[in-house]
Structure formats: C-alpha cells, structure tokens
Amino acid sequence: MEAKATSEQSLASAISVSDAGWVLVCLAGHRVSLFIARTAMKRFFPTTYAQLKKDQGSRFPAYFVFVVGIVWTIISAPICLGAFVSTPADTDQPGVHPRMSTMERVCLSSRGALWISELPLLSYSSGYIVHHALSLSSLAIIIVNSLPRRPLYLIYAGLITELFSDTVALLRFGGQNHKNSRLYAHISVINALSLLIVRALPAITVTLSVLMPVKRMSGLNYIACVVFYCVWLLRLAFKQLSMLGVVELVLVRPGYIRLGQRTRITLYRLMLGLSIVAVEMVTAAVYCSQRDVLLSSTESHDLVIAGLGTVIAGLFGAKAVNSLMLAIDYSRSKTLHSYPPARRTFPNSDSVFTFFAKTSDPESRTVSFYKMSGVPFLDIISLNGISIQGGILFSALWVSQIHYAAPTVARDVLLASMALALLLGEAIGRIGCYFGGCCGARHDQNRADKIPSVQLLTSTLNLIAFLGLATALNCGLMSLLETGCTAMAVNAAIRLVVDRLRNDAMEKAVGTATVFAGCQLFLSSWIYFSLRRGHDREVSFVISATIYMVAKSLMFAISGRVTWLTLAQLPLRTKLSWLLRPIVFVYLFSLAIVLLSIADAYNQSTAIGPMFLES
C-alpha cells in the first residue's frame, strides 16, 4: 500500500491543474508579446515593416518570433537557473518528486509555451519543427516518468545562448551573412562556442552526476538523450564554424578536420577516441545498473582506476599485436610495395556510401594503412594501425588481475559489461577506419562493385548485435554474464566472415587475425554454455551446445554480409542516400527513446493498476 501511495503521489505531482494553468498563462503571454511586437513595428517603423513583409513573404511572421524570443530568453533563463540552484539535490531520485515550486513551474511552463506557440510560425523550417517537437516530447517524458528535473533546469538555463542565435537570425532577415557582415561573423563564432561551453558541457556533467548509477531503463534513456543532445550541439557548432572558415571537414582518404591553418585532427583518431569514450560510458552504466547496491566511494574510485587501466592496456595491446602481425606479414613477403600519399579525386558515383565522402582516393580506399602511407617499415610499427583483437586480449588480462589495483571491483561483472560495450565501440571505430582508408575491401576488376564499404558492413553488424543484446539484457532474457559471452562470440563471428573481404587478407590462406577470431569465438561459446550447464548436465552438452552457438553466430554474420552485398547490387541503391542524412538518425533515435520510455512507464505503472480498480 505504501508503494501504491508513493506512485499515486508521483503521478499527482507530475500533472496538476495549477501546472496546466501556468502553461496557459505563459502561452497567452507569448501570443500577446507577438501581437505587441508586430503592432509596435508596424506603427513606429512602417517602412521597415512593409519592406520585410514584401521580401520575406510567408516567413515574415517568424521575424517576430526571434524578436520576442530574445525577450523571453532574458526572462526565463535566470528563472531556470534559480530553479536549478534552489531545488534540493535530494530530489534527484527517479520515481518520486515533491511538488514543484513556483520558480520551477514558471521555468517549465515558459519554455513549453514558447515552443508550442512558435511551432506554426516556424513551419517553413523542418529543423525548427524537429527541434521544438523533440523538446516538448522530452519535457513530457521527464515529467510523466518522474525523472530528475534538475538537469533539465540547467539545460533550459543554458538556452541563454539563444540570444546569439536569435540575433543571427534577425541579421539574416536583414540580408546579412558571414561574407558581407563582420558583426554577423563575430556573433556566429560566439554562438558556436557558447553552444559547447554554456550548454553541452554543463548538461552532460550534471546529468551524469545525478543519474549515475543507473537503476532504471528510463535513467539510461535520460543519459542517452542528453548525450545525443550534446552531439547535436557539437554538430551545430561545427556547422557554423565551418561556414566561417574556422574549421573544415576534408573528406579525402585519410579524412581530417582542419582547425585554423595548420592544426589537423584525422577522422580516424577522432572516431577512435569517441569509440573509447563510448565503451567506457556503456561499461560504467551497465556495471552500475547490475549492482544490487549503490556504489560506495571506494568502489567508485576503484572503478575509475579499472577503466583507465583498461584503456591503457587495450591501446598498448592493440599497438603491440598489430606490430607483431605486421612483422609476421613482412617476414613472409620480404617486400613492401609503396603507395603514394592520399590525394583528392572524384569518388565512385555508383556507391551509396559516397554520401559520407564526396572526395576519396581509390587506392587508399582499398589498402591498409601501411601501404597507403608509403613510409618505411620501422615507422609502420610505431605509427599506423591497431589490432582490435590485441586490445581485447590485453584488456581482458588487465581486468583478470584487477584485484591487485582495485580490490572492490567485481571482475566478472566488469568483464561482461566491457564485452557488451565492445560491440558499440567497434561500430563507432570502424567508421573511423572507413574515413581513414584502412581495413578496406578487395579491389579488383571482377569484384570491385560487389564488396562496397567493408568497414561500414562491420560497423552495421556490430551495432545490430549491440542493440539486440542490450534489449535482451534489459528484458531479462539473458543474464549479464551470458550477454557478455554472446557479445564476444558474435563479434568474433563477424570478424571471421568479413575478414575474407578485406584487402589485407586477400593473399593469405589463413591470417593471424582469422586464427585469433576463431579462438575467440570458440572460447566465448564454451564459457557461455559452461555458465548455463546445470549440475545434472554432462560435458557433452557443453560441447554440442558450443558447436550450435558457433554455427548460430556464423549464420548471423553470413546472413548480414549476404544482405549487405545484395542491397549493394540493387538499382535503388543510389536513391537510398537520404537514409544517411543526420535528420533521419534524429528521427530513429527519438522514436526509439519514446518507445523505450513508454515501455518503462508501463512497467512502472503496472503495480498501481489494482489501485485504480479498487478505487
């Protein structure tokens, strides 16, 4: 009965008549503000009013949206900051919240009313429509699911940066741009930097501090949404800075980002860094969610040590094993062909994946790093390439001995969490391989068009495996240890199937990477069924089950490869490039989050169903 009363209180505090009243008041206030702004301009600046109305046509009402937006931002941002500061930190408990204060109601109502009122006036821009719709849906999900609101107040306080974006929009209405106005350029730079410093950095920092450790799927959705929000802010900032020439994305092979005149950051290294961060974050989230008790300060400290040590050991193992494999291959061939550095050429227009890279080098697309760069062999070992399998091996060895450096960390839980996160890390890292020019497909006259973008094939298969196993773990279909073993088995099967398509495996009967993947597949399958074997089962069950697991994993990878190659031959492949646009990923991500949030809210409300029947 106590749990039912708590659930009833949380739902009642989420939606009330007074809250709806505040929304209506703010909505009416915004409409009145628009009317006053339009009337004042028409009366005091009739010439400017008539000229703007003539030039902008149907977009003319949006001009006053940005004018009023500046005023509302100046008022609402300090209120939201006050709500963040005044709200006690002990309210950051998912599921239950006290009633909102007046400052909290004004903050949420003003932002919600602003987005609702602006929607019909900004209908000319799909970007604004998507932004406002996602903002309203995220606000509704957080309130209905009784999730922590303090990070939301900080995010809304960070919208003070809209002063710059609204000013830029008004200057654009006046015909100014980065080419003919220094003021426009300066404000655009300030706006781009403020997106990262004022909005993205505080949002992700506070959200992680509030929601870790994760105990509900809605909490993980919350973190995923904030991370996605920060990534989108990064994209907006990069887009604005690139228009001003401050940064430039150069899509050659290897691709890089130019900062200023001299500094370059290769996309390969950037995606490698992002994959490491993703693996660490997913590992920590899964580890914390699987613990029955809250982490103590000692265990949290040990978990940080374990994470840093895993990164160092993994990078060292990846470089060491890659150097060993290069040395073995070099000793076999005794000769090493040199290739010229990557140059800018026109891409193959038949490939749908040239949407990502409008310029590429056909040679470097299909050869590995050491052939592409044309540097001496000693530099090859020290500079170019890593072995993911070597990173897996050394990371596992480090965690197996972690009790010496971090005695409070549960090694079995950490290893299984890392194995699941590995799939997402490789899915991100292989995109870096695609832009870097390494790990490419075989390139000959007969099969050049039949093996498109092996790196993206590997990335897609790993991403599908990660999403499937994460869903199975969340639904309770598999334990964490079983999920980790399955993740390693599927990852090895993908490597076995895709390896034969790669250029660096074309002249090898059985490469060292193939042998490593085969051992990884067998061992992970054996451990999986050893965990599931009961006391009454014999060892023969494990053997037969291991064979079944290996065959099942290989079938998944083979079917994925066949589907990939089949779709590449369809005449419609050149018409599918719209699927790769960023806005499509926004739609898919948003739909997934909404569905997961609805499912989580349904699970949480199931317990209070009998209460309504009794009443």
Residue pairs with C-beta under 8 A, 6 or more apart in sequence:
3 607
4 607
4 608
4 610
4 611
6 95
6 96
7 95
7 604
7 605
7 607
7 608
7 611
8 608
8 611
9 96
10 95
10 96
10 97
10 146
11 146
11 605
11 608
13 97
13 98
13 99
13 100
13 146
14 97
14 143
14 144
14 146
15 143
15 144
16 99
18 105
19 100
19 105
19 109
22 105
22 106
22 109
23 109
23 112
23 113
25 109
26 106
26 109
26 110
26 112
26 113
26 114
27 113
27 116
27 117
29 113
30 68
30 72
30 113
30 114
30 117
31 117
33 68
33 71
33 72
34 64
34 65
34 68
34 117
34 121
37 64
37 67
37 68
38 61
38 64
41 48
41 49
41 64
42 49
52 60
52 63
52 173
53 60
56 62
56 63
56 173
58 124
59 124
61 121
62 121
62 122
62 124
63 170
63 173
64 121
65 118
65 121
65 122
66 166
66 169
66 170
66 173
67 166
67 170
69 114
69 118
69 162
69 166
70 162
70 163
70 166
70 167
72 110
72 114
73 159
73 160
73 162
73 163
73 166
74 160
74 163
75 110
76 106
76 107
76 110
76 111
76 114
76 156
76 159
77 156
77 157
77 158
77 159
77 160
78 157
79 103
79 106
79 107
79 110
80 107
80 111
80 153
80 154
80 156
80 157
80 159
81 153
81 154
81 157
82 103
83 101
83 103
83 104
83 106
83 107
83 153
84 150
84 153
84 154
84 157
86 101
86 103
87 101
87 104
87 149
87 150
87 153
89 150
91 97
91 98
91 148
91 149
91 150
92 148
92 150
92 210
92 211
93 148
94 145
94 146
94 147
94 148
94 211
94 215
94 216
94 218
94 219
95 146
95 216
95 604
96 146
97 146
97 149
100 108
100 149
104 149
104 153
107 153
107 156
108 139
108 143
108 149
108 152
108 156
111 135
111 139
111 156
111 159
112 136
112 139
115 132
115 135
115 136
116 132
116 136
118 128
118 132
119 129
119 132
119 133
122 128
122 129
122 132
123 129
126 583
127 583
130 583
130 586
130 587
134 586
134 590
137 590
137 594
138 225
139 152
141 147
141 221
141 593
141 594
141 597
142 149
142 152
142 222
143 149
144 601
145 218
145 597
145 600
145 601
145 604
147 218
147 219
147 222
148 210
148 211
148 222
150 206
150 210
151 203
151 206
151 207
151 210
151 211
151 222
151 226
154 202
154 203
154 206
155 199
155 203
155 226
155 229
158 198
158 199
158 202
158 203
159 199
160 198
161 191
161 194
161 195
161 198
161 199
164 187
164 188
164 190
164 191
164 194
165 191
167 187
168 184
168 187
168 188
168 191
171 181
171 183
171 184
171 187
172 184
176 183
176 184
177 184
178 184
178 185
178 188
178 243
178 244
185 244
188 240
188 243
188 244
189 240
189 241
189 244
189 246
191 240
192 236
192 237
192 238
192 240
192 241
193 237
195 233
195 234
195 236
195 237
196 233
196 234
196 237
199 233
200 229
200 230
200 233
200 234
203 226
203 229
203 230
204 226
204 227
204 230
207 222
207 223
207 226
208 223
211 219
211 222
211 223
212 284
212 285
212 288
213 285
213 288
213 289
213 291
213 294
213 295
214 220
214 223
214 285
214 288
214 289
215 289
216 600
216 604
217 474
217 596
217 599
217 600
218 596
218 597
218 600
218 601
218 604
220 285
220 289
221 593
221 596
221 597
221 600
223 285
224 593
225 593
227 281
228 589
232 586
235 582
238 247
238 249
241 247
242 248
242 249
246 259
246 260
247 257
247 258
247 259
248 257
248 258
249 255
249 257
249 258
250 256
250 257
250 258
251 356
251 357
251 358
251 359
251 360
251 435
252 342
252 343
252 344
252 357
252 359
252 360
252 361
253 342
253 357
253 360
253 361
253 364
253 365
253 372
253 435
253 436
253 437
254 266
254 267
254 268
254 342
254 364
254 372
254 435
254 436
254 437
255 266
255 267
255 268
255 357
255 435
255 436
256 264
256 265
256 266
256 267
257 264
257 265
257 266
257 267
257 270
258 264
259 265
266 436
267 432
267 435
267 436
268 432
268 433
268 435
268 436
268 438
269 432
270 432
271 428
271 429
271 431
271 432
271 433
271 435
272 386
272 429
272 432
274 428
275 424
275 425
275 426
275 428
275 429
275 432
276 311
276 425
278 421
278 424
278 425
278 428
279 418
279 421
279 422
279 424
279 425
280 307
280 311
280 421
282 417
282 420
282 421
282 424
283 307
283 414
283 417
283 418
283 420
283 421
284 303
284 307
284 417
286 416
286 417
286 420
286 421
286 473
286 480
287 303
287 410
287 413
287 414
287 417
288 295
290 413
290 417
290 480
291 410
291 413
295 303
296 408
298 408
299 408
299 409
302 405
302 406
302 407
302 408
302 409
303 406
303 409
303 414
305 405
305 406
306 399
306 402
306 405
306 406
306 409
306 414
309 398
309 402
309 405
309 406
310 395
310 398
310 399
310 418
313 394
313 395
313 397
313 398
314 391
314 392
314 394
314 395
314 398
315 386
315 391
316 394
317 387
317 390
317 391
317 392
317 393
317 394
317 395
317 397
318 386
318 387
318 388
318 390
318 391
318 394
319 386
319 387
319 390
320 390
320 394
321 387
321 389
321 390
321 391
321 393
321 394
322 385
322 386
322 387
322 390
323 381
323 382
325 387
325 512
325 513
326 370
326 377
326 380
326 381
326 385
327 381
328 512
329 504
330 336
330 377
336 370
336 371
336 377
337 371
338 371
338 374
339 363
339 364
339 367
339 371
339 372
339 373
339 374
340 363
340 374
341 372
341 373
341 374
342 361
342 363
342 364
342 372
342 437
343 361
344 359
344 361
345 359
345 360
345 361
345 362
346 359
347 354
347 357
347 358
347 359
347 360
348 354
348 362
349 574
350 449
350 573
350 574
351 452
351 453
351 573
352 452
352 568
352 573
352 574
352 576
352 577
352 580
353 434
353 452
353 453
353 456
353 580
354 360
355 577
355 580
356 434
356 435
356 580
357 434
357 435
361 437
362 443
363 372
364 372
364 437
364 440
365 437
365 440
365 443
366 440
366 441
366 442
366 443
366 503
367 437
367 440
367 443
367 503
367 504
368 385
368 438
368 439
368 440
368 503
368 504
369 380
369 384
369 385
369 436
369 437
369 438
370 377
370 380
370 384
370 385
372 437
372 438
373 379
373 380
373 383
373 384
375 383
375 384
384 438
385 438
387 513
388 426
388 429
389 495
389 513
389 516
389 517
389 520
392 422
392 488
392 520
395 418
396 415
399 411
399 414
399 415
399 418
400 411
400 415
402 409
402 411
402 414
403 409
403 411
412 481
413 480
415 484
416 480
416 481
416 483
416 484
416 485
417 480
417 484
418 484
419 483
419 484
419 485
419 487
419 488
420 466
420 469
420 470
420 473
420 480
420 483
420 484
420 487
422 487
422 488
422 491
423 462
423 463
423 465
423 466
423 469
423 487
423 490
423 491
424 462
424 463
424 466
426 458
426 459
426 462
426 491
427 459
427 460
427 462
427 463
427 466
428 459
430 439
430 455
430 456
430 458
430 459
430 462
431 455
431 456
431 459
433 439
433 455
434 453
434 455
434 456
434 459
439 454
439 455
439 458
439 502
439 504
440 454
440 455
440 502
440 503
441 451
441 452
441 453
441 454
441 501
441 502
441 503
442 451
442 501
442 502
442 503
442 506
443 503
449 568
449 569
450 565
450 568
450 569
451 501
451 565
452 564
452 565
452 568
454 498
454 501
454 502
457 498
457 501
457 560
457 561
457 564
458 494
458 495
458 498
460 560
460 564
461 494
461 498
461 556
461 557
461 560
461 561
462 491
462 494
464 560
465 487
465 490
465 491
465 494
465 556
466 487
469 478
469 483
469 486
469 487
469 490
472 478
472 483
473 480
473 483
478 486
479 531
481 531
482 528
482 531
482 532
485 524
485 525
485 527
485 528
485 531
486 524
486 528
486 549
488 520
488 521
488 524
489 520
489 521
489 524
489 525
489 528
489 549
489 550
489 553
490 553
490 556
490 557
491 520
492 517
492 518
492 520
492 521
492 524
492 553
493 517
493 521
493 550
493 553
493 554
493 556
493 557
494 557
494 560
495 513
495 514
495 517
495 520
496 514
496 517
496 518
496 521
496 554
496 557
497 554
497 557
497 558
497 560
497 561
498 557
498 561
499 505
499 511
499 513
499 514
499 517
501 561
504 511
505 511
505 513
505 514
508 514
521 550
521 553
521 554
522 546
522 550
525 545
525 546
525 549
525 550
525 553
526 542
526 546
528 546
528 549
529 541
529 542
529 545
529 546
529 549
530 542
532 545
533 541
533 542
567 573
578 584
